[in-house]
């Protein structure tokens, strides 16, 4: 055993020699006086001299040991075998893996998990600095674990812990703040393993993982076990320091987004929000406060939210004027503040452009669709239809300027046109395809369908007449059955008489046996009354394709009128709902999460490819510079990763001078606000071993080194035993009456 720090009590160690000095003084030579009566006693003593000397020697050793034990106990020795690691006589590297994800802002009383974690780091550094051997410390924050780069070293790496550097380190940690990130335990442990590989062979490694250890962090328990085992092989000691003793209830805003529909200036649209209850009890009378462009809106009552459940609510909003706008939702403060607020930002045009490609000779298809989207007059629909003939499709320009594209009875597309349209849909655009007499069936079933890999959801076969099985003239049954699909939400319910107004005379049947593994994602979203598919949907990349197997216009063709959709009042509602659904992907604003890079497309003809971004209003300030991405054909303004949640104002530099404002919303990742804790027994059983320990942060301030108290208790017990033995032996040796 060796001791780790000096004490003034060590200067009392010479007192150990006091019993020996007294003994020697008692043995100093005296003048002998002959006495005949003592002769017998001397002879008797000579016979038992060996036993008496042994007793006196034992008594001397016990008294010496008692004084030594008293001095050592008062000096508070610390063995090199406690939670600070098996230091031996070698330098020690203390690697602290510190959880700074936003769940550590969990607060109660006058403290929080983050404050408890910082206190634990201070206690670890203080104990390490008190060692007689040289110690260095590194702090790997969870938020640093997922940062790219070949160098795994964190910002604080191998800092010495002498008097001056220790104070600098402690001051630096006192001002540290938790982040808005949601990095879990596993990435941090894996980065710690990389750091352990850099450990010099002449130095011991002690790893301290300081975290709240939530239940979601141990969901990947097997992968975490592998990382822990790897650390155990490289470290003399591994300690988990827990910063929270019990979970707390918490509500979180987990969604704030527009629903499908037109997003344009002056047009009312629906938005949705969602609140999740991560607690173990019902949250009562929850209310969400709303704010639009800095002005309050009417609050949304959510009501009671049972434990573990999520409640959705819808509300309406209208953006006055085109340009940059934002909406924020807020709930009352609770254990975690960050997830109580969510922001949505958008850039609203005066109207959303949609491209209508007219294929029929008379153009009636595009007329009825265009009129339904933009009827004219004082009412703003938010749509701006752009009609081109199929032969002029290539002149439509860059398709990214359109919210959706419609192929209306188009015979076929050229290869380059099909490739252009496929790229548009794959990037998130929406495509509507209607089939009539003008289409080339061999093209749609061949290159268009492409054996299930093309844009066309299913291969059309022959025009087929629809004859209802029964037809009551006074109360006709509807020709069309719709599913629970956003585009047909207006037709939900049997009481909606609008559904009965939609009539079909002819439609395209589909080729037999067209289904395969490549078409598993094709769904029938509307059918005829007998279940025959009428409207199909297929996801394609990030976008979607909807194909209607009948015409829109009621004009008389070779077979006669295919449907009565065009002049039907229900068609106006259906068309707006359908294009709102199709346009959602292309027109959707990018949803940013903390840590994401902001990528904002811009027109090279208008913007210079540079600008700035800064945080608006709440929280710590943030400011950065944007620069254009030269790797893309279209100008894209890209930022560095954004590490704080909130609303950001983006200023784009114009070629003509000046700037244009946009907004970006950055929200925290969901799930981090779930404060359920992993059980202590789970951690101890899973990671059990001689080199593993689990302690709480609030224990470390009173137990800077557990081995210290354990050795003090052992020394005290040994001292008591030594004193009892000394008294007993002294009595046997007749030093007591």
C-alpha positions in Angstrom: 0.0 0.0 0.0 1.2 3.5 -0.8 -0.4 6.8 0.3 -1.5 9.4 -2.1 -1.3 12.8 -0.4 0.7 14.2 2.6 -0.8 15.4 5.9 0.5 17.3 8.8 -0.2 14.3 10.9 2.6 12.4 9.3 4.9 14.5 11.3 3.7 12.6 14.4 5.2 9.4 13.0 8.4 9.7 15.2 6.1 9.2 18.2 6.1 5.5 17.3 9.5 5.3 18.9 8.3 6.6 22.2 7.6 3.1 23.8 11.0 2.0 22.8 12.7 5.0 24.3 10.8 4.5 27.6 11.8 0.9 27.6 15.4 1.7 27.0 15.4 4.3 29.7 14.1 1.7 32.1 17.0 -0.6 31.2 19.7 1.9 32.0 22.5 0.5 34.5 21.7 0.9 38.2 24.0 0.5 41.2 23.7 -3.1 42.5 22.9 -3.6 46.3 23.6 -7.2 47.5 20.6 -8.7 49.3 20.5 -12.4 50.3 16.7 -12.6 50.3 16.6 -11.7 46.6 18.8 -14.7 45.7 15.8 -17.0 45.5 13.8 -14.6 43.4 16.7 -14.1 41.0 17.0 -17.8 40.4 13.2 -18.0 39.8 13.3 -15.1 37.4 16.2 -16.7 35.5 14.1 -19.8 34.9 11.2 -17.7 33.3 13.3 -15.0 31.7 12.6 -16.1 28.1 8.9 -16.0 28.5 8.9 -12.7 30.3 11.1 -11.1 27.6 8.7 -12.4 24.9 5.7 -10.9 26.7 7.5 -7.5 27.2 8.6 -7.5 23.5 5.0 -8.2 22.4 3.7 -5.4 24.7 6.3 -3.0 23.3 5.3 -3.9 19.8 1.6 -3.4 20.6 2.2 0.0 22.1 4.4 1.0 19.1 1.7 -0.3 16.7 -1.1 1.6 18.5 0.8 4.9 18.2 1.6 4.1 14.5 -2.0 3.3 13.7 -3.2 6.5 15.4 -0.8 8.6 13.4 -1.6 6.9 10.1 -5.4 7.1 10.7 -5.2 10.9 11.4 -3.2 11.3 8.3 -6.1 9.9 6.2 -4.2 7.6 3.8 -5.8 6.8 0.5 -4.9 3.5 -1.2 -4.3 3.3 -5.0 -7.3 1.0 -5.5 -10.4 3.1 -5.3 -12.8 4.5 -7.9 -10.1 6.8 -9.2 -8.4 3.8 -10.6 -5.5 1.5 -9.8 -2.9 4.2 -9.9 0.1 2.2 -8.5 3.1 4.5 -9.0 2.3 5.4 -12.6 0.9 8.6 -14.1 -2.9 8.5 -14.6 -5.1 9.7 -17.4 -8.7 10.5 -16.3 -11.0 10.4 -19.3 -14.4 11.9 -18.4 -17.2 11.1 -20.9 -19.7 13.8 -20.1 -23.4 13.7 -21.2 -24.4 17.2 -22.4 -27.5 16.2 -24.4 -30.6 18.3 -23.6 -32.1 15.7 -21.3 -29.5 16.8 -18.8 -31.3 20.1 -18.5 -33.9 18.0 -16.4 -34.4 20.3 -13.4 -35.7 19.8 -9.9 -35.5 21.8 -6.7 -32.5 24.1 -7.1 -30.4 21.8 -9.3 -30.5 19.9 -12.6 -28.8 16.8 -14.1 -26.3 19.1 -15.8 -25.3 20.8 -12.6 -24.9 17.5 -10.9 -22.7 16.3 -13.8 -20.5 19.4 -13.6 -20.2 18.8 -9.8 -19.1 15.2 -10.4 -16.5 16.4 -13.0 -15.1 18.8 -10.4 -14.9 16.1 -7.7 -13.1 13.8 -10.1 -10.6 16.5 -11.1 -10.1 17.5 -7.5 -9.4 13.9 -6.3 -7.1 13.4 -9.3 -5.2 16.6 -8.5 -4.7 15.5 -4.9 -2.7 12.4 -6.0 1.0 12.3 -5.4 1.5 11.0 -9.0 1.1 13.1 -12.1 -2.5 13.2 -13.4 -4.0 14.5 -16.6 -7.7 14.8 -17.5 -9.7 14.7 -20.8 -13.3 15.6 -21.2 -15.2 14.1 -24.0 -18.7 15.6 -24.3 -21.5 13.5 -25.9 -22.0 16.3 -28.5 -18.4 15.9 -29.7 -18.9 12.1 -30.2 -20.7 12.5 -33.6 -18.6 15.3 -35.0 -16.7 14.3 -38.1 -13.0 14.2 -38.7 -10.2 11.7 -38.4 -9.0 13.1 -35.1 -11.0 11.7 -32.1 -9.5 14.1 -29.6 -12.0 16.3 -27.8 -11.6 20.0 -26.9 -10.2 19.3 -23.5 -7.5 16.6 -24.0 -4.8 15.5 -21.5 -4.8 18.7 -19.5 -2.4 18.6 -16.5 -3.9 19.0 -13.1 -1.3 21.0 -11.2 -2.6 23.9 -9.0 -2.8 26.5 -11.7 -4.2 24.3 -14.5 -6.7 22.7 -12.1 -8.2 26.0 -11.3 -8.4 26.9 -15.0 -10.0 23.6 -15.7 -12.6 24.0 -12.9 -13.4 27.5 -14.0 -13.9 26.4 -17.6 -16.2 23.6 -16.5 -18.3 25.9 -14.3 -19.2 28.0 -17.4 -20.0 25.0 -19.6 -23.5 24.6 -20.8 -25.6 21.6 -21.9 -26.3 21.5 -25.6 -29.5 21.1 -27.6 -28.3 17.8 -29.1 -29.7 14.3 -28.5 -26.5 12.2 -28.9 -26.9 8.9 -27.1 -24.6 6.8 -24.9 -23.4 4.5 -27.6 -21.7 7.0 -29.9 -19.9 8.5 -26.9 -18.6 5.2 -25.7 -17.4 4.3 -29.2 -15.5 7.6 -29.4 -14.1 6.9 -25.9 -12.7 3.6 -27.2 -11.0 5.5 -30.0 -9.4 7.8 -27.4 -8.3 4.8 -25.4 -6.4 3.6 -28.4 -4.2 6.7 -28.1 -3.3 5.9 -24.5 0.5 5.7 -23.8 1.7 2.4 -22.4 3.5 4.0 -19.5 0.3 5.6 -18.1 -2.9 4.2 -16.6 -6.3 5.1 -18.0 -9.4 5.6 -15.7 -12.7 6.2 -17.5 -15.6 8.1 -15.8 -18.9 8.1 -17.8 -21.0 10.9 -16.3 -24.6 10.7 -17.6 -28.3 10.5 -16.6 -28.5 7.0 -18.2 -32.1 7.2 -19.5 -33.9 4.1 -20.6 -33.7 5.0 -24.3 -29.9 5.1 -24.0 -29.8 1.4 -23.1 -32.2 0.2 -25.8 -29.1 -0.7 -27.7 -27.7 -2.6 -24.7 -25.9 -5.3 -26.7 -23.9 -2.7 -28.7 -23.3 -0.7 -25.6 -22.0 -3.9 -23.9 -19.4 -4.3 -26.7 -18.2 -0.7 -26.3 -18.0 -1.2 -22.5 -16.0 -4.4 -22.8 -13.6 -2.7 -25.2 -13.1 0.1 -22.6 -12.6 -2.5 -19.8 -9.7 -4.0 -21.8 -8.0 -0.7 -22.2 -8.7 1.0 -18.8 -7.7 0.2 -15.3 -11.0 1.3 -14.0 -14.4 2.2 -15.6 -16.9 4.1 -13.5 -20.5 5.2 -14.3 -21.5 8.3 -12.5 -25.3 8.9 -12.5 -26.6 12.4 -12.3 -30.3 11.7 -11.6 -31.9 9.6 -8.9 -35.5 9.6 -10.1 -37.5 10.4 -13.3 -39.6 13.5 -13.7 -42.8 14.1 -15.7 -42.3 16.0 -18.9 -44.4 17.2 -21.9 -42.9 17.9 -25.3 -44.1 19.5 -28.5 -43.2 16.9 -31.0 -44.7 18.2 -34.2 -45.7 21.5 -35.8 -46.3 21.4 -39.6 -48.8 22.3 -42.3 -51.2 19.8 -43.6 -51.5 19.1 -47.3 -53.0 21.9 -49.2 -52.0 25.1 -51.0 -49.6 27.4 -49.3 -49.8 30.9 -50.8 -50.3 34.4 -49.6 -53.7 35.3 -48.3 -55.0 31.7 -48.5 -56.1 30.0 -45.3 -54.4 26.7 -44.6 -54.5 24.1 -41.9 -51.6 23.2 -39.6 -51.2 20.5 -37.1 -49.4 20.3 -33.8 -48.7 17.3 -31.5 -47.9 17.2 -27.7 -46.5 14.0 -26.2 -46.7 13.1 -22.5 -43.5 11.4 -21.4 -44.6 11.3 -17.8 -46.2 8.6 -15.7 -49.4 10.6 -14.8 -52.1 12.3 -16.9 -51.3 15.9 -17.9 -54.4 18.0 -17.2 -55.8 20.8 -19.3 -52.8 21.3 -21.6 -53.0 24.5 -23.7 -50.7 25.4 -26.5 -49.9 29.1 -27.1 -49.4 30.2 -30.7 -47.4 33.0 -32.3 -47.3 34.1 -35.9 -44.6 36.5 -37.2 -44.2 37.9 -33.7 -47.9 38.4 -33.0 -50.0 36.1 -30.7 -52.7 33.8 -32.2 -55.6 32.2 -30.5 -54.3 29.5 -28.2 -55.2 25.8 -28.9 -56.7 23.8 -26.0 -55.3 20.3 -26.1 -57.0 19.0 -23.0 -55.9 16.0 -20.9 -53.0 13.9 -22.2 -52.7 10.4 -20.6 -49.3 9.1 -19.7 -47.3 7.9 -22.6 -49.7 9.2 -25.2 -49.6 11.9 -28.0 -52.5 14.2 -28.8 -52.8 16.0 -32.2 -54.7 19.2 -32.8 -55.4 21.2 -36.0 -55.6 25.0 -36.4 -55.9 27.5 -39.2 -53.5 30.2 -40.2 -53.3 32.7 -43.0 -50.0 34.4 -44.1 -50.7 37.9 -45.3 -48.5 38.8 -48.2 -45.8 36.7 -49.9 -42.4 36.2 -48.4 -40.8 34.8 -45.3 -43.2 33.8 -42.4 -43.0 31.7 -39.2 -45.2 30.2 -36.6 -44.2 29.1 -33.1 -46.0 26.9 -30.5 -45.3 26.9 -26.8 -46.5 24.9 -23.7 -46.0 25.7 -20.0 -42.6 25.1 -18.4 -41.8 21.7 -16.9 -38.7 19.6 -16.2 -37.1 20.1 -19.7 -37.6 23.6 -21.2 -36.1 23.0 -24.7 -38.9 20.8 -26.0 -41.7 23.1 -24.8 -41.3 25.2 -27.9 -41.4 24.4 -31.6 -41.0 26.6 -34.6 -42.1 26.3 -38.2 -40.8 28.6 -41.0 -41.8 29.0 -44.6 -41.4 31.2 -47.7 -44.9 31.8 -49.1 -45.3 32.7 -52.8 -48.2 34.8 -54.0 -49.4 31.7 -55.8 -48.0 28.2 -56.3 -47.4 27.3 -59.9 -48.6 24.0 -61.3 -47.7 22.7 -64.8 -50.6 21.2 -66.8 -49.5 19.3 -69.9 -52.4 19.1 -72.3 -52.5 15.9 -74.4 -56.0 15.8 -75.9 -56.5 17.6 -79.2 -59.3 19.9 -78.0 -57.5 20.8 -74.6 -60.6 20.2 -72.5 -58.7 18.2 -69.9 -56.4 21.1 -69.1 -59.3 23.6 -69.3 -61.4 21.9 -66.5 -58.4 21.2 -64.3 -57.0 24.8 -64.7 -60.5 26.3 -64.1 -60.9 24.3 -60.9 -57.6 25.4 -59.6 -57.9 29.1 -60.5 -61.6 30.0 -61.3 -60.8 33.7 -61.3 -62.7 36.5 -59.6 -62.1 38.0 -56.2 -61.4 34.7 -54.4 -57.8 33.8 -54.3 -57.2 30.1 -54.7 -53.4 30.2 -54.3 -52.8 28.3 -57.5 -51.2 29.5 -60.8 -51.8 27.0 -63.5 -49.4 27.0 -66.4 -50.7 25.1 -69.5 -48.5 23.7 -72.2 -49.2 21.3 -75.0 -47.5 17.9 -74.9 -45.4 18.9 -77.9 -44.1 21.9 -76.0 -43.4 20.1 -72.8 -39.6 20.8 -73.1 -40.3 24.6 -73.1 -41.8 24.5 -69.6 -38.3 25.1 -68.2 -37.0 23.9 -64.9 -39.6 21.8 -63.2 -38.5 22.7 -59.7 -40.4 26.0 -60.1 -43.7 24.0 -60.1 -45.5 22.6 -57.1 -46.9 19.8 -59.1 -47.1 18.5 -62.7 -50.2 17.0 -64.4 -50.0 14.8 -67.6 -53.6 15.1 -68.9 -54.3 12.5 -71.6 -50.7 12.9 -72.9 -49.9 10.4 -75.6 -46.3 9.8 -74.6 -43.1 11.5 -73.5 -39.7 11.6 -75.1 -36.9 9.9 -73.3 -35.3 13.2 -72.1 -38.7 14.4 -71.0 -39.4 11.2 -69.0 -36.0 11.5 -67.4 -36.6 15.2 -66.5 -40.0 14.4 -65.0 -38.7 11.4 -63.1 -36.0 13.5 -61.5 -38.6 16.1 -60.5 -40.8 13.5 -58.8 -37.8 11.7 -57.2 -36.7 15.0 -55.6 -40.2 15.4 -53.9 -42.4 16.6 -56.7 -46.0 15.4 -57.2 -47.3 14.1 -60.5 -51.0 13.6 -61.7 -51.6 11.3 -64.7 -55.1 11.1 -66.3 -55.7 8.5 -69.0 -58.0 9.1 -72.0 -58.3 8.2 -75.7 -55.2 10.0 -76.7 -52.7 8.0 -74.7 -50.4 5.4 -76.3 -51.2 2.3 -74.2 -48.1 0.5 -75.4 -45.9 3.4 -74.1 -47.6 3.6 -70.7 -47.5 -0.1 -70.2 -43.9 -0.3 -71.5 -41.4 2.5 -70.9 -43.8 4.3 -68.5 -44.5 1.3 -66.3 -41.0 -0.2 -66.8 -41.9 -3.5 -65.2 -42.8 -1.7 -61.9 -39.8 0.6 -61.8 -41.1 3.5 -63.8 -43.3 6.5 -63.0 -46.5 4.9 -64.2 -48.0 3.0 -61.2 -49.7 0.2 -63.3 -49.9 -0.8 -67.0 -53.2 0.2 -68.7 -54.9 -2.4 -70.9 -58.2 -1.6 -72.7 -60.9 1.1 -72.3 -63.7 -0.6 -70.5 -67.3 0.5 -70.0 -68.6 0.8 -66.4 -72.1 -0.6 -66.0 -73.4 -0.4 -62.4 -75.0 -3.6 -61.2 -78.1 -1.7 -59.9 -79.2 1.8 -60.8 -82.0 3.4 -58.8 -82.9 6.6 -60.7 -84.4 8.1 -57.6 -81.6 7.2 -55.3 -78.5 6.3 -57.4 -75.7 4.5 -55.8 -72.3 6.2 -56.1 -70.0 5.0 -58.8 -66.8 5.7 -56.7 -65.6 4.3 -53.4 -62.8 6.2 -51.7 -60.3 5.2 -49.1 -59.2 7.1 -46.0 -56.8 9.2 -48.1 -56.0 13.0 -47.7 -56.9 13.7 -51.2 -60.5 12.4 -50.7 -61.0 13.6 -47.1 -63.9 15.7 -48.3 -65.8 12.5 -49.4 -65.5 10.7 -46.1 -68.7 9.4 -44.6 -71.8 8.0 -46.2 -73.8 11.2 -45.6 -71.7 13.2 -48.0 -73.9 13.6 -51.0 -71.0 15.0 -53.1 -69.7 11.5 -53.7 -72.8 10.5 -55.6 -72.3 13.3 -58.1 -69.1 11.8 -59.5 -70.1 9.5 -62.4 -67.9 7.2 -64.6 -68.8 5.8 -68.0 -65.5 4.5 -69.3 -62.2 3.7 -67.6 -59.0 1.7 -68.4 -58.7 -1.7 -67.0 -55.3 -3.0 -66.0 -53.2 -5.7 -67.5 -53.6 -9.0 -65.8 -50.8 -10.3 -63.5 -49.2 -6.8 -63.3 -48.6 -7.1 -59.6 -45.1 -8.1 -58.5 -42.6 -7.4 -55.7 -41.8 -4.1 -57.4 -45.4 -2.9 -57.2 -46.0 -3.7 -53.6 -46.0 0.0 -52.8 -48.8 0.8 -55.3 -52.1 1.4 -53.6 -55.6 1.8 -54.8 -56.9 5.0 -53.2 -60.3 5.1 -55.1 -62.2 2.4 -56.9 -65.4 1.8 -58.7 -68.3 0.4 -56.7 -67.3 -3.2 -57.5 -63.8 -2.7 -56.2 -62.1 -2.2 -59.6 -59.2 0.3 -59.3 -59.9 3.8 -60.5 -57.2 5.9 -58.9 -53.8 4.6 -58.0 -50.9 6.1 -56.0 -47.2 5.2 -56.1 -44.4 6.7 -54.1 -41.4 7.5 -56.3 -38.2 8.6 -54.5 -39.3 11.5 -52.2 -42.3 12.3 -54.4 -45.5 10.6 -55.4 -47.5 9.8 -58.5 -51.3 9.6 -58.7 -52.9 8.0 -61.8 -56.6 8.3 -62.7 -57.8 5.6 -65.1 -60.5 7.9 -66.7 -60.7 11.3 -68.3 -61.6 14.5 -66.6 -63.6 16.2 -69.3 -67.1 15.1 -70.4 -66.5 15.8 -74.0 -67.7 13.2 -76.5 -65.0 11.0 -77.9 -65.0 7.9 -80.1 -66.6 6.0 -77.2 -68.6 8.8 -75.9 -68.2 10.7 -72.6 -65.9 9.0 -70.2 -67.0 10.9 -67.0 -68.9 13.9 -65.8 -66.0 15.1 -63.6 -65.1 18.4 -65.3 -68.3 20.5 -64.9 -69.2 18.8 -61.6 -69.1 21.1 -58.5 -67.5 18.3 -56.5 -64.6 18.2 -59.0 -63.5 21.7 -57.9 -63.1 20.5 -54.3 -61.4 17.3 -55.4 -58.9 19.0 -57.7 -57.8 21.4 -55.0 -57.5 18.7 -52.4 -55.5 16.4 -54.8 -53.1 19.1 -56.0 -52.6 20.2 -52.4 -51.6 16.7 -51.6 -49.3 16.3 -54.6 -47.7 19.7 -54.0 -46.9 19.0 -50.4 -43.6 17.3 -51.0 -42.2 19.7 -53.5 -43.4 22.8 -51.7 -42.7 21.4 -48.2 -40.2 23.5 -46.2 -37.2 21.6 -45.0 -37.5 20.3 -41.5 -34.3 21.0 -39.6 -33.1 19.3 -36.5 -30.4 20.5 -34.2 -27.1 19.5 -35.8 -28.3 19.7 -39.4 -26.8 21.9 -42.1 -29.2 24.5 -43.6 -29.3 24.1 -47.4 -31.4 26.8 -49.1 -31.9 26.8 -52.9 -31.6 30.2 -54.6 -31.8 31.5 -58.1 -28.4 32.3 -59.6 -29.9 35.1 -61.6 -31.1 36.8 -58.5 -28.6 35.9 -55.7 -24.9 36.1 -55.3 -24.4 32.9 -53.4 -23.6 34.4 -50.1 -25.3 35.7 -47.0 -25.6 35.5 -43.3 -27.6 33.6 -40.7 -28.4 34.7 -37.1 -30.6 33.5 -34.3 -33.8 35.4 -33.6 -34.9 36.4 -30.1 -34.6 33.7 -27.5 -31.6 32.0 -26.0 -27.9 32.4 -26.7 -26.9 34.4 -29.8 -25.8 32.7 -33.0 -24.3 34.2 -36.1 -22.7 32.6 -39.1 -22.0 33.2 -42.7 -23.5 31.3 -45.6 -21.7 30.4 -48.8 -22.9 29.0 -52.1 -22.3 25.4 -53.0 -20.3 25.2 -56.2 -20.9 21.5 -56.6 -24.6 21.9 -57.6 -26.0 23.3 -60.9 -28.6 25.2 -59.0 -27.3 27.7 -56.4 -27.6 26.3 -52.9 -26.8 28.4 -49.9 -25.3 26.1 -47.2 -24.4 26.8 -43.5 -22.3 25.0 -40.9 -24.2 22.6 -38.7 -26.6 24.5 -36.5 -26.2 23.4 -32.8 -29.0 25.4 -31.1 -32.7 25.1 -31.6 -34.7 28.2 -32.5 -35.8 30.5 -35.3 -33.1 31.8 -37.6 -33.1 34.8 -39.9 -31.3 34.1 -43.2 -30.2 37.1 -45.3 -29.4 36.3 -48.9 -27.2 38.7 -50.9 -28.8 39.9 -54.1 -26.8 40.4 -57.3 -28.4 43.8 -57.7 -27.4 44.8 -54.1 -29.1 44.5 -50.8 -30.5 41.4 -49.2 -33.6 39.3 -49.0 -34.8 37.8 -45.7 -35.8 34.2 -45.2 -36.5 32.2 -42.1 -35.3 28.8 -41.0 -36.7 26.7 -38.1 -34.4 24.4 -36.1 -36.1 22.1 -33.6 -34.7 19.6 -31.1 -34.7 15.9 -31.9 -37.7 14.1 -30.5 -37.5 11.5 -27.8 -34.7 13.1 -25.7 -37.3 14.6 -23.4 -38.4 11.1 -22.3 -36.9 11.1 -18.8 -37.5 7.4 -18.0 -34.4 6.0 -16.3 -32.6 2.8 -16.9 -32.7 0.7 -13.7 -29.5 0.5 -11.6 -29.9 -3.2 -11.5 -29.8 -3.4 -15.3 -26.6 -1.4 -15.4 -24.9 -3.3 -12.6 -25.9 -6.7 -13.9 -25.0 -6.0 -17.5 -21.6 -4.4 -16.9 -20.6 -6.1 -13.7 -16.9 -6.7 -13.1 -14.0 -5.8 -10.8 -13.1 -2.8 -12.9 -16.7 -1.4 -13.1 -18.5 0.8 -10.5 -21.8 2.7 -10.5 -22.2 5.7 -8.3 -24.3 8.8 -8.0 -22.9 12.3 -8.6 -24.2 13.6 -5.2 -22.1 10.9 -3.4 -18.8 12.1 -4.8 -18.7 15.5 -3.0 -18.8 13.7 0.4 -16.9 10.7 -0.8 -14.1 12.1 -2.9 -12.4 8.7 -2.6 -14.3 5.7 -1.3 -11.0 3.9 -0.5 -10.1 6.7 1.9 -13.1 6.0 4.2 -12.7 2.3 3.9 -9.0 2.4 5.0 -9.9 4.8 7.8 -12.5 2.4 9.1 -10.0 -0.5 8.8 -7.3 1.4 10.7 -9.7 2.5 13.4 -10.8 -1.1 13.9 -7.2 -2.3 14.0 -6.3 0.5 16.5 -9.1 -0.6 18.8 -8.0 -4.3 18.6 -4.4 -3.2 19.3 -5.4 -1.2 22.4 -7.5 -4.1 23.7 -4.7 -6.5 23.2 -2.2 -4.2 24.8 -4.3 -3.8 27.9 -4.8 -7.6 28.2 -1.1 -8.3 27.8 -0.3 -5.6 30.3 -2.6 -7.3 32.8 -1.0 -10.7 32.1 2.4 -9.2 32.7 1.2 -7.8 36.0 1.5 -4.2 35.0 -2.0 -3.7 36.4 -3.1 -4.4 40.0 
